């Protein structure tokens, strides 16, 4: 009798568990959406829908008052690529982004090291560094435009007092000089964010690594390039990508300081598309320029990720 009970118990233990019903399996599969749903909806509304609307607008014929007059197919893109100023504007934009981002990252590495060091008043210095980022970009640009004024600007006054120039200069009158000054302003407002990202990266590096390097006889130069920079690669990657996107889409600096002029001589793609929409009253062509601008940003970010071999970092 006892053997029968044992065999019955063993048979029940080895029997397969009943499979959940189809509705239960669907419910289990959809459970993560309760947590991911709000984020997915936000991404769809804030990111995907504007992109889809931008592409749709680039294929339409739209009047200056915003009334849709019908489809244009690829006509807006044809008109855009026939613009004589398109190629110079695109090349200028690439140079603008590369110059600002490279200069910002080089300077932010030095500022990040400074902010990470221990010295009296460090907290006050950190607060001071973040001010240009917290201030309005438009107001910062207007202040620099006033400072560069050839009659009452402080830049001319200081250079004259130091006898570095003989007469006041109209710094924003010449396209090349104006681009250099606007790049400096873009670096000025980009430095705080990049510097604090670098600072955050520096603070994640264990002190034990530096102690081991000192025991091995590594000097400051070897320690920085052999330990600090490699361990900072994730922080540098994040700061660079965000800076590329921000500088590529930068509008207030150029518009406040030169308006993209004279003509299109200091335009980038963002100010150029604004002029297409509001000066030339061609909304569809401006939307086509926005699509091209979006694709250029994607290409530049992907090229940077490939150059930095981010996949190896993930592994």
TAQUI-V939805 format. One line per field, one symbol per residue. ss: DSSP state (H for helix, E for strand, L for the rest). phi: phi as a letter, one per 40 degrees, with the letter a starting at -180 (. if undefined). Layout:
BEGIN
ss->???
phi->???
END
This chain:
BEGIN
ss->LHHHHHHHHHHHHHLLLLLLLHHHHHHHHHLLHHHHHHHHHHHHHHHHHHHHHHHHHLLEEELLLLLEEEELLLHHHHHHHLLLLHHHHHHHHHHHHHHHHHHHHHHHHHHHHHHHLLLLLHHHHHHHHHHHHHLLHHHHHHHHHHHLLLLLLHHHHHHHHLLLLLLLLLLLLLHHHHHHHHHHHHHHHHHHHHHHHHHHHHHLLLHHHHHHHHHLLLLHHHHHHHHHHHHLHHHHHHHHHHHHHHHHLLLHHHHHHLLLLLLLLLLLHHHHHHHHHHLLLLHHHHHHHHHHHHHHHHHHHHHHHHHLLHHHHHL
phi->.cccccccccccccccccccccccccccccddccccddccccccccbcccccccccccbbbbcccgccbhcbgccccccccccccccdcccccccdcccccccccccccccdccccccacgcccccccccddccccccccccccccccccbbccccccccccgcbcacbccccbdccccccccccccdccddccccccdccccccccdccccccccgccdccccccbccdccdccccccccccdcccdccbdcccccbggccgbcbcbcccccccccbccfbcccccccccccccccdccccccccccfcccccc
END
